[in-house]
Amino acid sequence: MNAMNGRMNGSARPVNTVNGAVNTTADPVNTPTPDASRAAVDRTRSTGRRPDHGDDGGKKPPVAARIVDMAREEYRFVTSPDGRPYAVALDGPNVALPLRNKGGLRQRLARQFADAYPGEVASQSALADAMTVLEGIADSGDPEPVHLRVGRDPAGGIVVDLASADGRAVQVTATGWNVVERAPVLFRRSGAMAPMPAPVLDGDGLAKLHALLNMDQPSFHQLVAWLVAAWIPDIPHPALVCKGEQGTGKSKAAQMFINLIDPSPAAKRSQPRDEKAWSRQAFSSWALCLDNVSTIPPWLSDTLCKAVTGDGVVDRALYTDDDVVVLTFKRVLALTTIDAGALAGDLAERVLLLDLQLIDSEHRRSEEELDATFEAVRPAVLGALFDVLACVLAVLPGVRLASMPRMADFARVLAAVDQTQGWNTLNDYLATSANVATDALEGDLFAMAIARLVEQAGTWQGTAGQLLETLPAPLVRPPNWPKDATRTSGRVKRLAPLLRSIGIMVDDTQRSRDRTRHKLLTLSRAPDEDEPASAPEQGPLWPEVAPPGHGRTPHDQP
């Protein structure tokens, strides 16, 4: 047949010589020597173009099939524990690429296909079919952990993704830290992330950071401990609250803190309008800052509490009836506010408050100068923080606390910092936390009404409905003032931790002795403590430190 077709144009010639190198693998009869076959394949890879795949009629495989072949040659496919498929380059950074999102595998394969097959462009339907096949390949294996900015390596060390194009990371162990060329754990990235500069060894790192901030030494030590704890991925982190009047630089300070932990082009963000908007922000960043918080609605307060200790959001997947999308995260949070009374309920017990002082004209700087100085000292600051983190990892397994306060894991980190640095961050944190709870309580009219009742009566017992009738309602009731007995019982239970901070005990375990068996609330004074908690005394705000680049050592290293 081929011979006849070859002579119709007047000369005898082989018809399928162009496709011979490809068809050799499918047709054992025409198979050349193994060395010749490898040479043919290597020639097609070196030119970046692919030979025509087809049968004797010259027909190529479908575009989707060729895209799948290209992808399987260059990537492996995994699924994260929350069910999301990713692609990881076989010869490249240990970074998980989403299959369909912007900047993901679909976009890359579309470009690679156009380069490999000049004159052809993959259609949307072909790319969609290929992605469906690759998702099935990813789903065929066991889930693999995929980290965002921070992760644990198999030996228990901490790995921080520098988010650079070459995939470098910082690996911190109990013996020190170093920059590795390829992360030992799998990371994912998002558009909300920015590269982190490589840390450098500099004995002045912490002093250079303190020179940029208007806070006393005890507050700065607590800040350093919080920054170090922010890179420990498997513990809850209290939300850092930068409090101060206008002109204290709290927004700029919070921005610098976030850009040390998890650099972002949008380090400061506005309050989200709903839980879905918040979950999208939290899924794309390891550390976030909510700027200029004046009031926190109840839903956001609860959401922030869950984000501190770990949260998950389940939503219906797009274009499906029964499939769901799961977002799981535990995040590092910072907030800026003028009034700590904006913190209510459980959130007040999950914060680390830093009270920034007014910046006088002598120390005030322009934002341009501050940004330039921060960028200049950031590598040294990161190196100093990683040094402290390595010291913490060395002693943390042996740290034991006499009593376990709220946020106990973070308290253990503070104790480890104190042990290695000779500081007093744990006691300062506990004293400040008690004051934060008191400040938050003063902003709740219902809680203050309960406090006045106990102050007058000493001990009060009754049903939730009786409590609501007993408390004098304000002329203008705030939205959180309960409207019935059920809501009253719930509000008292939520306020119980804050009430304990001012010496009021809440007991709801008893019931009335009549046939109704109503639940009773018992409000009483707690035994007086010998020394009530108070905030640490304030020291000098500005350390004596050489300007960046001068190479002088400060007299007193903080």
C-alpha positions as CSV (number, residue, x, y, z in Angstrom):
1,M,0.0,0.0,0.0
2,N,2.8,2.4,1.0
3,A,4.8,1.4,-2.0
4,M,1.9,2.2,-4.4
5,N,1.3,5.5,-2.7
6,G,5.0,6.3,-2.9
7,R,5.2,5.8,-6.7
8,M,2.1,7.8,-7.6
9,N,4.1,11.1,-7.7
10,G,6.6,9.6,-10.1
11,S,9.4,8.5,-7.7
12,A,9.7,5.9,-5.0
13,R,10.2,7.3,-1.5
14,P,9.5,6.1,2.1
15,V,6.4,7.8,3.4
16,N,6.8,7.5,7.2
17,T,10.4,8.4,7.7
18,V,9.6,11.5,9.6
19,N,7.6,9.6,12.2
20,G,9.9,6.7,12.3
21,A,11.7,7.6,15.5
22,V,8.4,7.8,17.4
23,N,6.8,4.8,15.9
24,T,9.7,2.6,16.8
25,T,8.5,2.3,20.4
26,A,5.0,1.1,19.3
27,D,6.2,-1.2,16.5
28,P,8.7,-3.9,17.5
29,V,9.5,-4.7,13.9
30,N,10.9,-1.3,13.2
31,T,12.6,-0.8,16.5
32,P,16.2,0.6,16.1
33,T,19.0,-0.1,18.6
34,P,18.4,1.3,22.1
35,D,21.2,3.8,21.8
36,A,19.7,5.2,18.6
37,S,16.3,5.4,20.2
38,R,17.6,7.4,23.3
39,A,19.5,9.7,20.9
40,A,16.4,10.5,19.0
41,V,14.4,11.2,22.2
42,D,17.2,13.4,23.6
43,R,17.3,15.4,20.4
44,T,13.6,16.3,20.7
45,R,14.1,17.4,24.4
46,S,17.1,19.5,23.7
47,T,15.3,21.6,21.0
48,G,12.2,22.1,23.2
49,R,10.0,20.8,20.4
50,R,8.2,17.5,20.4
51,P,7.9,15.0,17.5
52,D,4.6,14.3,16.0
53,H,2.7,11.5,17.8
54,G,0.5,9.5,15.5
55,D,-0.3,6.3,13.7
56,D,0.6,5.5,10.1
57,G,-1.9,8.1,9.0
58,G,0.0,10.9,10.7
59,K,-2.8,11.8,13.2
60,K,-1.6,13.3,16.5
61,P,-3.1,12.3,19.9
62,P,-5.6,14.8,21.3
63,V,-4.2,18.0,22.7
64,A,-5.4,17.1,26.3
65,A,-3.5,13.8,26.1
66,R,-0.3,15.5,25.0
67,I,-0.6,18.1,27.8
68,V,-1.0,15.2,30.4
69,D,2.1,13.6,29.0
70,M,4.1,16.8,29.3
71,A,2.9,17.3,32.9
72,R,3.8,13.8,34.0
73,E,7.3,14.1,32.6
74,E,8.1,17.2,34.6
75,Y,5.9,17.1,37.8
76,R,4.7,14.8,40.5
77,F,1.1,15.2,41.8
78,V,0.0,15.3,45.4
79,T,-3.1,16.0,47.4
80,S,-3.0,18.1,50.7
81,P,-4.8,16.8,53.8
82,D,-7.7,19.2,53.0
83,G,-8.2,17.6,49.6
84,R,-6.5,20.2,47.3
85,P,-4.5,18.9,44.4
86,Y,-1.0,20.3,43.7
87,A,1.9,19.7,41.3
88,V,5.5,19.7,42.4
89,A,8.4,20.1,39.9
90,L,10.6,17.0,39.8
91,D,13.7,19.2,39.1
92,G,13.0,22.5,40.9
93,P,11.9,24.1,44.2
94,N,9.9,22.1,46.7
95,V,6.9,24.3,46.1
96,A,3.3,23.0,45.5
97,L,1.6,24.6,42.5
98,P,-2.2,24.7,42.4
99,L,-3.5,23.1,39.3
100,R,-6.1,25.7,38.2
101,N,-5.5,29.0,40.0
102,K,-3.7,32.0,38.5
103,G,0.0,31.3,38.3
104,G,-0.6,27.6,38.7
105,L,0.1,24.5,36.6
106,R,-2.6,25.2,34.0
107,Q,-1.1,28.5,33.0
108,R,2.4,27.0,32.8
109,L,1.3,24.0,30.7
110,A,-0.5,26.3,28.3
111,R,2.7,28.2,27.7
112,Q,4.9,25.1,27.5
113,F,2.5,23.5,25.0
114,A,2.7,26.5,22.7
115,D,6.5,26.4,22.9
116,A,6.7,22.6,22.2
117,Y,4.2,22.6,19.3
118,P,4.6,25.8,17.2
119,G,1.4,26.8,15.5
120,E,-0.8,25.1,18.1
121,V,-2.5,26.6,21.1
122,A,-4.3,24.5,23.7
123,S,-8.0,25.3,24.0
124,Q,-9.7,25.9,27.2
125,S,-11.6,22.6,27.0
126,A,-8.3,20.7,26.4
127,L,-6.7,22.3,29.4
128,A,-9.8,21.6,31.5
129,D,-9.8,17.9,30.4
130,A,-6.1,17.6,31.2
131,M,-6.5,19.2,34.6
132,T,-9.3,16.7,35.4
133,V,-7.0,13.8,34.6
134,L,-4.1,15.3,36.7
135,E,-6.4,15.8,39.6
136,G,-7.3,12.2,39.5
137,I,-3.6,11.3,39.4
138,A,-3.0,13.5,42.5
139,D,-5.9,11.9,44.3
140,S,-4.6,8.4,43.8
141,G,-1.9,8.8,46.5
142,D,-2.0,9.4,50.2
143,P,-2.3,13.1,51.3
144,E,0.9,14.9,51.8
145,P,1.3,17.9,54.2
146,V,1.6,21.2,52.4
147,H,2.8,24.2,54.5
148,L,2.4,27.9,54.2
149,R,5.6,29.9,55.1
150,V,6.4,27.7,58.1
151,G,6.6,24.0,58.6
152,R,8.2,21.2,60.7
153,D,10.8,18.9,59.1
154,P,10.8,15.2,59.8
155,A,13.5,15.6,62.5
156,G,11.4,18.2,64.4
157,G,13.3,21.3,63.2
158,I,11.5,24.4,61.9
159,V,11.6,25.4,58.3
160,V,10.8,29.0,57.1
161,D,10.1,29.5,53.4
162,L,12.0,32.6,52.1
163,A,9.4,32.6,49.2
164,S,12.2,33.2,46.7
165,A,12.1,32.0,43.1
166,D,14.9,29.5,43.7
167,G,13.1,27.8,46.6
168,R,15.5,28.6,49.4
169,A,14.5,28.2,53.1
170,V,15.8,28.7,56.6
171,Q,16.1,25.5,58.7
172,V,16.3,26.0,62.4
173,T,17.2,23.3,64.9
174,A,18.3,23.2,68.5
175,T,21.9,23.6,67.4
176,G,21.5,26.6,65.2
177,W,20.1,27.8,61.8
178,N,21.2,27.8,58.2
179,V,19.9,28.7,54.8
180,V,19.2,25.6,52.6
181,E,18.9,25.6,48.8
182,R,15.8,23.3,48.8
183,A,13.3,23.2,51.5
184,P,13.0,19.7,53.2
185,V,9.2,20.2,53.4
186,L,6.6,21.0,50.8
187,F,5.4,24.7,50.8
188,R,2.6,26.4,48.9
189,R,2.6,30.1,48.1
190,S,0.0,32.8,47.5
191,G,-0.3,36.2,46.0
192,A,-0.4,37.7,49.5
193,M,3.2,36.6,50.1
194,A,6.4,38.4,49.5
195,P,10.0,37.2,49.5
196,M,11.9,37.3,52.8
197,P,15.5,38.4,52.8
198,A,18.1,35.9,53.8
199,P,19.1,36.3,57.4
200,V,22.7,37.3,58.4
201,L,24.7,36.9,61.5
202,D,25.0,40.2,63.4
203,G,25.3,40.6,67.1
204,D,23.4,43.9,67.0
205,G,20.2,42.6,65.4
206,L,17.8,42.9,68.4
207,A,19.2,46.3,69.4
208,K,18.7,47.6,65.8
209,L,15.0,46.5,65.9
210,H,14.5,48.1,69.4
211,A,15.9,51.4,68.0
212,L,13.0,51.5,65.6
213,L,10.3,51.1,68.2
214,N,9.0,53.4,71.0
215,M,8.5,50.8,73.7
216,D,10.3,50.0,77.0
217,Q,12.6,47.1,77.5
218,P,10.0,44.7,79.2
219,S,7.6,45.3,76.3
220,F,10.3,44.8,73.7
221,H,11.4,41.5,75.3
222,Q,7.8,40.3,75.1
223,L,7.7,41.3,71.5
224,V,10.8,39.3,70.7
225,A,9.4,36.3,72.4
226,W,6.1,36.7,70.4
227,L,8.1,37.0,67.1
228,V,10.1,33.9,67.8
229,A,6.9,31.9,68.8
230,A,5.2,33.0,65.6
231,W,7.6,30.6,63.7
232,I,6.6,27.6,65.8
233,P,3.7,26.3,63.7
234,D,2.0,23.8,66.0
235,I,1.1,26.0,69.0
236,P,-1.6,28.6,69.5
237,H,-0.2,32.2,69.3
238,P,-1.9,35.1,71.2
239,A,-3.0,38.0,69.0
240,L,-0.5,40.8,69.3
241,V,-2.4,44.1,70.1
242,C,-0.6,47.3,69.5
243,K,-2.4,49.9,71.6
244,G,-1.8,53.6,71.8
245,E,-3.2,57.0,70.9
246,Q,-2.8,58.7,67.6
247,G,0.8,59.5,66.9
248,T,2.3,56.4,68.6
249,G,3.2,54.7,65.3
250,K,1.2,51.5,66.2
251,S,0.2,50.8,62.5
252,K,3.7,51.1,61.2
253,A,5.1,49.0,64.1
254,A,2.5,46.3,63.4
255,Q,3.4,46.3,59.7
256,M,7.1,45.8,60.6
257,F,6.2,42.9,62.9
258,I,4.2,41.1,60.2
259,N,6.9,41.8,57.6
260,L,9.5,40.1,59.8
261,I,7.4,36.9,60.3
262,D,5.5,36.6,56.9
263,P,6.3,39.4,54.5
264,S,3.4,40.6,52.4
265,P,2.6,43.4,50.0
266,A,-0.5,44.0,52.1
267,A,0.7,43.5,55.7
268,K,-2.0,45.8,57.1
269,R,-5.6,45.0,56.2
270,S,-9.1,46.3,57.1
271,Q,-11.6,44.3,59.1
272,P,-13.3,41.6,56.9
273,R,-17.0,42.1,56.2
274,D,-17.9,38.4,56.8
275,E,-16.5,35.0,57.7
276,K,-16.0,34.0,54.0
277,A,-13.9,37.1,53.4
278,W,-11.9,36.4,56.5
279,S,-11.3,32.8,55.6
280,R,-9.9,33.8,52.2
281,Q,-7.5,36.2,53.8
282,A,-6.4,33.7,56.5
283,F,-5.9,30.9,53.9
284,S,-3.4,33.0,51.9
285,S,-1.2,34.3,54.7
286,W,0.5,32.8,57.8
287,A,0.5,36.2,59.7
288,L,-2.1,39.0,59.3
289,C,-2.7,42.4,60.8
290,L,-6.1,44.1,61.2
291,D,-5.4,47.8,61.3
292,N,-7.3,50.5,63.3
293,V,-9.8,48.2,65.0
294,S,-12.4,50.3,66.9
295,T,-15.2,47.8,67.5
296,I,-15.2,44.0,67.0
297,P,-18.5,42.4,66.2
298,P,-19.3,39.2,68.1
299,W,-18.9,37.0,65.0
300,L,-15.4,38.4,64.3
301,S,-14.4,38.1,67.9
302,D,-15.3,34.4,67.8
303,T,-13.6,33.9,64.5
304,L,-10.4,35.5,65.7
305,C,-10.4,33.3,68.8
306,K,-10.7,30.2,66.6
307,A,-8.0,31.4,64.2
308,V,-5.6,31.7,67.2
309,T,-6.2,28.1,68.4
310,G,-7.0,26.6,65.0
311,D,-10.1,26.8,62.7
312,G,-11.7,25.2,59.8
313,V,-14.3,26.4,57.3
314,V,-16.4,24.1,55.2
315,D,-18.2,25.6,52.2
316,R,-19.9,24.3,49.1
317,A,-17.6,23.9,46.1
318,L,-18.5,26.0,43.0
319,Y,-20.6,24.4,40.3
320,T,-21.4,21.4,42.5
321,D,-24.4,20.2,44.5
322,D,-22.8,18.0,47.2
323,D,-19.0,18.7,47.0
324,V,-17.4,20.9,49.7
325,V,-14.3,23.0,50.0
326,V,-12.4,22.8,53.4
327,L,-10.2,25.6,54.6
328,T,-8.1,24.8,57.7
329,F,-5.7,27.2,59.4
330,K,-4.1,28.3,62.6
331,R,-2.8,31.8,62.2
332,V,-0.6,34.5,63.8
333,L,-2.6,37.7,64.3
334,A,-1.8,41.3,65.1
335,L,-4.3,44.1,65.7
336,T,-3.9,47.9,66.2
337,T,-6.4,49.8,68.4
338,I,-6.8,52.9,70.5
339,D,-9.0,51.3,73.1
340,A,-8.5,47.8,74.5
341,G,-12.2,47.8,75.4
342,A,-12.8,46.8,71.8
343,L,-11.6,43.3,72.9
344,A,-14.4,41.3,74.3
345,G,-15.0,37.9,75.8
346,D,-12.6,35.1,75.1
347,L,-10.5,37.3,72.7
348,A,-9.3,39.4,75.6
349,E,-7.7,36.3,77.1
350,R,-5.9,35.4,73.9
351,V,-3.9,38.6,73.3
352,L,-0.5,40.0,74.1
353,L,-0.9,43.8,74.7
354,L,1.9,46.2,73.8
355,D,1.2,49.8,74.9
356,L,3.1,52.1,72.6
357,Q,4.0,55.6,73.8
358,L,3.7,58.9,72.0
359,I,6.7,59.6,69.8
360,D,8.3,63.0,70.5
361,S,9.6,65.3,67.8
362,E,13.2,64.3,68.5
363,H,12.6,60.7,67.6
364,R,9.9,61.0,64.9
365,R,11.0,59.9,61.5
366,S,9.4,60.1,58.0
367,E,7.9,57.0,56.7
368,E,10.4,56.9,53.8
369,E,13.3,57.0,56.2
370,L,11.7,54.4,58.5
371,D,11.1,52.0,55.6
372,A,14.7,52.4,54.3
373,T,16.1,51.8,57.8
374,F,13.9,48.7,58.3
375,E,15.0,47.2,55.0
376,A,18.6,47.8,55.9
377,V,18.5,46.1,59.3
378,R,15.9,43.4,58.5
379,P,18.5,40.6,57.6
380,A,20.3,41.2,60.8
381,V,17.1,41.3,62.8
382,L,16.0,38.0,61.3
383,G,19.4,36.4,62.1
384,A,19.1,37.5,65.7
385,L,15.5,36.2,66.0
386,F,16.5,32.8,64.5
387,D,19.3,32.7,67.0
388,V,16.8,33.1,69.8
389,L,14.5,30.5,68.2
390,A,17.3,27.9,68.1
391,C,18.0,28.5,71.8
392,V,14.3,28.0,72.6
393,L,14.1,24.8,70.6
394,A,17.1,23.5,72.6
395,V,15.5,23.9,76.0
396,L,11.7,23.8,75.3
397,P,11.3,20.1,75.7
398,G,12.4,20.3,79.3
399,V,10.4,23.4,80.3
400,R,7.7,22.7,82.9
401,L,5.4,25.4,84.4
402,A,4.2,25.3,88.0
403,S,0.7,26.3,86.8
404,M,-0.7,26.3,83.3
405,P,-2.3,29.6,82.4
406,R,-4.5,30.3,79.3
407,M,-2.3,30.0,76.2
408,A,-0.1,27.5,78.0
409,D,2.0,26.6,75.0
410,F,2.9,30.2,74.4
411,A,3.7,30.5,78.1
412,R,6.1,27.6,77.8
413,V,7.9,29.5,75.0
414,L,8.1,32.6,77.2
415,A,9.7,30.5,79.9
416,A,12.2,29.0,77.5
417,V,13.1,32.6,76.3
418,D,13.6,33.7,79.9
419,Q,15.8,30.7,80.6
420,T,18.0,31.3,77.6
421,Q,18.1,35.1,77.5
422,G,17.8,36.0,81.2
423,W,14.6,38.0,80.7
424,N,11.3,38.1,82.6
425,T,8.8,37.8,79.8
426,L,6.5,35.2,81.4
427,N,5.7,37.2,84.6
428,D,5.3,40.4,82.6
429,Y,2.9,38.7,80.1
430,L,0.7,37.3,82.9
431,A,0.5,40.7,84.7
432,T,-0.4,42.5,81.5
433,S,-2.9,39.8,80.5
434,A,-4.8,40.4,83.8
435,N,-5.0,44.1,83.1
436,V,-6.2,43.5,79.5
437,A,-9.1,41.4,80.8
438,T,-10.0,44.2,83.3
439,D,-9.9,46.8,80.5
440,A,-12.1,44.7,78.3
441,L,-14.6,44.1,81.1
442,E,-15.0,47.9,81.7
443,G,-16.2,48.2,78.1
444,D,-19.1,45.7,78.7
445,L,-22.1,47.3,80.5
446,F,-23.7,44.0,81.3
447,A,-20.5,42.7,82.9
448,M,-20.1,45.9,84.9
449,A,-23.7,45.6,86.2
450,I,-22.9,42.1,87.4
451,A,-19.7,43.4,89.1
452,R,-21.7,46.1,90.9
453,L,-24.3,43.6,92.0
454,V,-21.7,41.3,93.6
455,E,-20.0,44.3,95.2
456,Q,-23.2,45.2,96.9
457,A,-24.6,41.8,97.7
458,G,-21.4,39.8,98.3
459,T,-23.0,36.6,97.0
460,W,-26.1,36.4,94.7
461,Q,-28.0,33.3,93.6
462,G,-31.0,32.9,91.4
463,T,-32.1,31.9,87.9
464,A,-30.9,33.6,84.7
465,G,-34.3,35.3,84.4
466,Q,-34.2,36.6,87.9
467,L,-30.7,38.0,87.3
468,L,-32.0,39.8,84.2
469,E,-34.8,41.4,86.3
470,T,-32.4,42.3,89.1
471,L,-29.8,44.1,87.0
472,P,-30.8,47.7,86.2
473,A,-31.0,48.1,82.5
474,P,-29.4,51.2,81.0
475,L,-31.6,53.8,79.3
476,V,-30.1,52.9,75.9
477,R,-29.5,49.1,75.9
478,P,-26.4,48.1,74.0
479,P,-26.8,45.3,71.3
480,N,-25.1,42.7,73.6
481,W,-27.5,43.3,76.5
482,P,-29.5,40.0,76.8
483,K,-33.2,40.1,76.0
484,D,-34.3,36.9,77.7
485,A,-33.2,34.3,80.3
486,T,-31.6,32.0,77.7
487,R,-29.4,34.8,76.4
488,T,-28.6,35.9,79.9
489,S,-27.3,32.5,80.9
490,G,-25.1,32.4,77.8
491,R,-23.7,35.8,78.3
492,V,-22.8,35.1,81.9
493,K,-21.0,31.9,80.9
494,R,-19.0,33.8,78.2
495,L,-18.1,36.5,80.7
496,A,-17.0,34.0,83.4
497,P,-13.3,34.2,82.5
498,L,-13.3,38.0,82.5
499,L,-15.3,38.1,85.8
500,R,-12.7,35.8,87.4
501,S,-10.0,38.3,86.4
502,I,-11.6,40.9,88.8
503,G,-12.3,38.4,91.6
504,I,-15.9,37.3,90.8
505,M,-16.7,33.6,90.6
506,V,-19.5,32.1,88.5
507,D,-21.1,28.8,89.4
508,D,-23.9,27.3,87.3
509,T,-23.8,23.7,88.5
510,Q,-26.6,23.9,91.0
511,R,-30.4,23.6,90.5
512,S,-33.4,24.7,92.5
513,R,-34.9,22.2,94.9
514,D,-38.5,22.6,93.7
515,R,-40.1,20.5,91.1
516,T,-39.0,22.9,88.2
517,R,-35.3,22.1,88.8
518,H,-34.3,25.4,87.4
519,K,-30.5,26.0,86.8
520,L,-29.2,28.5,89.3
521,L,-26.4,31.0,88.8
522,T,-24.2,31.7,91.9
523,L,-22.1,34.9,91.8
524,S,-19.6,35.4,94.6
525,R,-16.4,37.1,95.4
526,A,-13.2,35.2,95.1
527,P,-10.7,35.2,98.0
528,D,-8.4,38.2,97.9
529,E,-4.9,37.6,96.6
530,D,-2.0,39.0,98.6
531,E,-0.5,40.9,95.6
532,P,-2.8,41.7,92.8
533,A,-1.3,41.6,89.3
534,S,0.0,44.9,87.9
535,A,1.7,46.0,84.8
536,P,5.5,46.0,84.8
537,E,7.2,49.4,85.4
538,Q,8.0,51.3,82.3
539,G,11.7,51.8,81.5
540,P,13.4,54.0,78.9
541,L,11.8,53.8,75.5
542,W,14.7,54.3,73.2
543,P,17.9,52.1,73.6
544,E,21.3,53.6,73.0
545,V,22.2,52.0,69.7
546,A,24.5,52.9,66.8
547,P,22.8,53.9,63.5
548,P,22.8,51.1,60.9
549,G,26.1,50.7,59.3
550,H,28.2,52.5,61.9
551,G,29.4,49.2,63.5
552,R,29.3,50.4,67.1
553,T,28.0,48.2,69.9
554,P,25.4,49.7,72.3
555,H,26.3,50.1,75.9
556,D,23.4,48.0,77.1
557,Q,22.2,45.2,74.9
558,P,18.5,44.7,75.5
